[in-house]
Amino acid sequence: MKKSIELKAFCDWSPAGKDHLIISGPCGAETEEQVLSTAGQLTATNKVNIFRAGIWKPRTRPNSFEGVGEIGLKRLQQVKKQYGLLTTVEVANREHTELALKYGVDILWIGARTTVNPFSVQEIADVLKGVDVPVMIKNPVNPDLQLWIGAIERINQAGINKIAAIHRGFHSGNKTIYRNNPMWEIPIELKTLYPDLAIICDPSHIGGKRTLIKEIAQKSIDLGMQGVMIESQIDHDHALSDAQQQITPQVLLELLESLVYRTESTDNVSFNDQLNNFRNIIDELDEELLSLLKKRIDIIEKIGEYKLENKVAVFQLQRWKLILESRLSSGDLKKLDRGFVEKFCLLLHEESIRVQTELMNKR
């Protein structure tokens, strides 16, 4: 069940105001020279609002670079003093949170591996009670919207009303070109449930490769997300973690300047009239689709009754294979996306199974 989340307007606490928020910096704060030089070059772009750097790095296996720890927070203090950039770091437990606050980190973020664990999120929330600090919450590693919402609620219930969500993609068993499957429908659903919640995109972790960052960043803008978090440092090729998904500050500048920003609405009367015409057509087509779906369900119920009378099983594997193959072929002829057609067929099949099963259970 949806619960209310009390949020302060994002534009009131975001350093970018109503503009698109840009967060950038190295994956890990490895050395003082690396941090300060990167911060200097990012400042020179005149595009970056917040400097990010990993202080503690949650790694899958031991003996990997796990961050420099507390000394990295001192380097962020230098960044703030020397360049005036706000700073943000990932925190995963009570100790991290307390140290980040002690060193004056401006904004905290909770990583994907932490969001998935309510105990860890609550531990952070307990430290934040009575503290006025913005918190950004990444989606959990696995595609579980309720876990994401739960983490947001826990932080909000601690009294934090400056909250943003970060979309960094999801682990998926399906092989794609992305490091983490974007599954755009999940952040869209989150935004639908909580329209006042700002969503920031992390193209670096979604793509996993620097060549995909621009495409993902543009997609997030097209979907109305309010900012991006992009990993950048002066010498990404020798980075101790995630080297392949980082870009230099100069490349970041070129990327940001190439992005196309779109307005949510326009005063162009001719455009609005034509758009309304298109929307009216869509509304009519949707009504037709719903009527056809109702007719389909009616036939499914008759099939279920017929199977029941003749003691035939609900699921028919060969029939299902035939349906899927024929619908995909038909979709190809109509130049419809195969992935979309397959998902649509799966939904129809699941509903068909549900209807017939419920019918048999009632007898």
C-alpha positions in Angstrom: 0.0 0.0 0.0 1.3 3.4 -0.9 2.3 5.6 2.0 2.8 9.4 2.0 6.3 10.7 1.9 6.8 14.3 3.1 9.4 15.9 0.7 10.8 19.3 0.3 10.7 20.5 -3.3 13.8 19.3 -5.1 14.4 22.7 -6.7 14.6 24.3 -3.2 17.5 22.2 -2.0 19.2 21.2 -5.2 22.3 23.4 -6.0 21.1 23.4 -9.6 17.7 24.9 -8.6 15.2 24.2 -11.4 18.0 23.2 -13.8 19.3 19.7 -14.5 21.6 18.6 -11.6 25.0 17.3 -12.6 27.0 15.2 -10.1 30.4 14.0 -11.1 33.7 12.8 -9.7 35.9 9.6 -9.5 34.5 6.2 -8.6 37.0 6.2 -5.7 38.9 8.9 -4.0 42.2 7.2 -4.5 44.9 9.9 -3.9 44.9 13.5 -2.9 46.3 14.5 -6.3 43.7 12.6 -8.2 40.8 14.0 -6.2 42.0 17.7 -6.3 43.0 17.6 -9.9 39.8 16.0 -11.0 37.8 18.5 -8.9 39.7 21.4 -10.4 39.0 20.2 -14.0 35.3 19.5 -13.2 35.0 23.0 -11.7 36.5 24.5 -14.9 33.7 22.9 -16.9 31.2 25.2 -15.1 28.7 22.4 -15.4 29.2 20.3 -12.3 27.1 21.1 -9.2 28.2 18.3 -6.8 31.5 16.4 -6.5 31.1 12.7 -5.8 33.8 10.2 -4.7 33.7 6.8 -3.3 35.3 6.6 0.2 34.1 3.1 1.1 33.7 0.7 -1.8 31.4 -2.3 -1.4 33.2 -5.0 -3.4 31.9 -8.5 -4.3 35.1 -10.2 -3.4 37.8 -9.4 -0.8 41.3 -8.1 -1.7 39.9 -5.6 -4.2 40.2 -1.9 -3.8 37.7 -1.1 -1.0 38.3 2.6 -0.7 40.7 4.7 1.3 38.3 5.3 4.2 38.4 8.3 6.5 41.4 10.0 4.8 39.3 10.4 1.7 36.8 12.5 3.7 39.7 14.9 4.4 40.3 15.2 0.7 36.7 16.1 0.1 37.0 18.8 2.7 39.9 20.2 0.6 37.7 20.1 -2.5 35.0 22.0 -0.8 37.5 24.6 0.5 39.5 25.0 -2.6 36.8 24.9 -5.3 33.5 25.5 -3.5 31.9 22.4 -4.8 29.3 20.6 -2.7 30.4 17.0 -1.9 28.5 13.7 -1.7 29.6 10.2 -0.6 28.1 6.7 -0.3 27.4 5.5 3.2 26.5 1.9 4.1 26.3 1.8 7.9 26.3 3.8 11.1 30.1 4.4 11.2 30.1 5.7 7.6 27.2 8.1 8.3 28.7 9.5 11.5 32.1 10.1 9.9 30.5 11.7 6.8 28.6 14.1 9.0 31.7 14.8 11.1 33.6 15.9 8.0 30.8 18.0 6.7 29.8 16.0 3.6 26.9 18.0 2.1 24.8 15.2 0.7 24.8 11.4 1.5 23.8 8.6 -0.8 22.8 5.1 -0.1 24.1 2.5 -2.6 22.3 -0.3 -4.3 23.9 -3.0 -2.1 22.7 -1.2 1.0 19.2 -0.3 -0.2 18.5 -4.0 -0.5 19.0 -4.5 3.2 16.4 -2.8 5.5 18.6 -3.4 8.6 21.4 -1.3 7.1 19.0 1.4 5.9 17.4 1.7 9.3 20.8 1.9 10.9 21.6 4.9 8.7 18.2 6.4 9.4 18.7 6.2 13.1 21.9 8.2 12.8 20.1 10.8 10.7 17.4 11.6 13.2 17.5 15.3 13.9 20.0 16.0 11.1 19.2 18.3 8.2 21.1 16.7 5.3 19.9 15.6 1.8 20.0 11.9 1.1 19.9 10.2 -2.3 18.9 6.6 -2.5 19.9 4.3 -5.3 17.6 1.5 -6.4 18.3 -1.9 -5.0 20.5 -4.3 -7.0 17.6 -6.5 -7.8 14.4 -5.1 -9.5 12.3 -4.7 -6.4 10.3 -1.5 -6.4 9.0 -2.1 -2.9 12.6 -2.3 -1.5 13.4 1.0 -3.1 10.3 2.6 -1.7 10.9 1.1 1.7 14.4 2.6 1.9 13.0 6.0 0.9 10.3 5.7 3.6 12.8 4.7 6.3 14.9 7.7 5.6 11.9 10.0 5.4 10.5 8.7 8.7 13.8 9.7 10.3 12.8 13.3 9.6 14.8 13.7 6.3 12.6 15.6 3.7 15.4 16.4 1.2 15.4 13.1 -0.7 16.1 12.1 -4.2 16.1 8.6 -5.8 19.0 7.5 -8.0 18.3 5.1 -10.9 21.4 3.0 -11.5 19.9 0.0 -13.2 19.2 -3.6 -12.0 21.0 -6.9 -12.0 19.3 -9.2 -14.4 19.8 -12.8 -15.5 19.2 -11.6 -19.1 22.4 -10.7 -21.1 22.2 -7.1 -22.4 24.6 -4.5 -23.6 24.4 -2.9 -20.2 26.2 -3.6 -17.0 22.9 -3.2 -15.2 19.6 -3.4 -17.0 17.9 0.0 -17.0 14.4 -1.4 -16.7 13.1 2.1 -17.2 9.6 1.1 -16.3 10.6 0.7 -12.7 11.7 4.3 -12.1 8.7 5.5 -14.2 6.4 3.6 -11.8 8.2 5.1 -8.8 7.7 8.6 -10.3 4.1 7.8 -11.0 3.5 6.8 -7.3 5.5 9.8 -5.9 5.4 12.7 -8.4 7.3 15.0 -6.1 10.3 12.7 -5.7 13.2 13.7 -7.9 14.9 10.9 -9.8 18.6 11.2 -10.8 20.1 8.8 -13.4 23.5 7.1 -13.0 24.5 6.3 -16.6 27.9 5.1 -15.5 26.6 2.1 -13.5 23.8 1.3 -16.0 26.1 1.2 -19.0 29.3 -0.1 -17.4 31.1 1.2 -20.5 31.9 4.9 -21.3 30.6 4.5 -24.8 27.1 4.0 -23.5 27.0 7.0 -21.1 25.7 9.6 -23.5 22.9 7.5 -24.8 21.7 6.6 -21.3 22.0 10.2 -20.1 19.9 11.4 -23.0 17.3 8.8 -22.4 17.0 9.8 -18.8 16.4 13.4 -19.8 13.8 12.4 -22.3 12.0 10.6 -19.5 12.0 13.7 -17.4 14.7 12.7 -14.8 16.1 15.7 -12.9 19.8 15.0 -13.1 22.7 12.7 -13.8 25.5 11.2 -11.7 28.5 10.4 -14.0 31.8 9.1 -12.9 34.8 11.1 -14.1 38.4 11.5 -13.3 41.7 12.7 -14.8 43.2 9.3 -15.4 40.4 6.8 -15.7 42.5 4.1 -17.5 44.5 3.5 -14.3 41.5 3.8 -11.9 41.5 1.2 -9.1 37.8 0.5 -9.6 35.4 0.6 -12.6 37.9 2.1 -15.0 35.9 1.2 -18.1 32.9 3.3 -17.1 34.7 6.6 -16.2 35.4 9.5 -18.5 37.7 12.5 -18.3 36.3 15.9 -17.3 36.9 17.2 -20.8 34.9 14.3 -22.3 32.2 15.0 -19.7 32.0 18.6 -20.8 31.6 17.6 -24.4 28.9 15.0 -23.4 26.9 17.5 -21.4 27.0 20.1 -24.1 25.7 17.5 -26.6 22.6 16.6 -24.6 19.3 17.8 -25.8 17.0 19.2 -23.1 13.2 19.2 -23.7 10.5 21.1 -22.0 7.5 19.4 -20.4 5.0 21.6 -22.2 4.8 24.4 -24.7 2.6 27.4 -25.4 2.6 26.6 -29.1 -1.2 26.5 -29.9 -0.8 24.6 -33.1 1.4 22.0 -31.5 -1.0 21.5 -28.5 -4.0 21.2 -30.8 -2.3 18.5 -32.9 -1.0 16.7 -29.8 -4.6 16.6 -28.4 -5.8 15.2 -31.6 -3.3 12.4 -31.4 -4.2 11.7 -27.8 -7.9 11.5 -28.6 -7.1 8.9 -31.2 -5.0 7.0 -28.7 -7.9 7.1 -26.2 -10.3 5.7 -28.8 -7.9 2.9 -29.7 -7.4 2.0 -26.0 -11.1 1.7 -25.6 -11.2 -0.6 -28.6 -8.4 -2.7 -27.2 -10.1 -3.0 -23.8 -13.3 -4.1 -25.6 -11.4 -6.7 -27.5 -9.6 -8.0 -24.4 -13.0 -8.4 -22.7 -14.2 -10.5 -25.6 -11.0 -12.5 -25.4 -11.6 -13.2 -21.7 -15.1 -14.3 -22.4 -13.8 -16.9 -24.9 -11.1 -18.0 -22.4 -13.8 -18.7 -19.8 -15.7 -20.8 -22.3 -12.5 -22.7 -23.1 -11.9 -23.2 -19.4 -15.4 -24.6 -18.9 -15.0 -26.9 -21.9 -11.7 -28.2 -20.5 -13.3 -28.7 -17.1 -16.1 -30.8 -18.5 -13.7 -33.0 -20.5 -11.1 -33.2 -17.7 -8.4 -31.5 -19.8 -5.4 -29.7 -18.1 -5.3 -25.9 -18.2 -1.8 -25.5 -19.5 -1.2 -26.8 -23.1 2.5 -26.4 -23.9 2.3 -27.1 -27.6 -0.6 -24.7 -28.0 1.3 -22.0 -26.1 4.4 -22.5 -28.3 2.3 -22.2 -31.4 0.6 -19.0 -30.2 3.9 -17.4 -29.3 5.6 -18.3 -32.6 2.6 -17.2 -34.7 2.2 -13.9 -32.9 5.8 -13.1 -33.1 5.8 -13.8 -36.8 2.7 -11.6 -37.2 4.3 -8.9 -35.2 7.4 -9.0 -37.4 5.3 -8.5 -40.5 3.7 -5.5 -38.8 7.2 -4.2 -37.8 6.4 -4.4 -34.1 9.2 -4.8 -31.6 9.6 -8.5 -30.9 10.4 -7.9 -27.2 7.1 -5.9 -26.9 5.1 -8.6 -28.7 6.6 -11.3 -26.5 5.8 -9.4 -23.3 2.3 -8.8 -24.5 1.7 -12.4 -25.3 3.1 -13.5 -21.9 0.7 -11.2 -20.2 -2.2 -12.5 -22.2 -1.1 -16.1 -21.5 -0.7 -15.5 -17.7 -4.2 -14.0 -17.6 -5.6 -16.9 -19.6 -4.1 -19.4 -17.1 -5.3 -17.4 -14.1 -8.9 -17.2 -15.5 -9.1 -20.9 -16.3 -7.5 -22.0 -13.0 -9.9 -19.9 -10.9 -12.8 -21.3 -12.9 -11.7 -24.9 -12.1 -11.0 -24.1 -8.4 -14.6 -22.9 -8.0 -16.0 -26.2 -9.2 
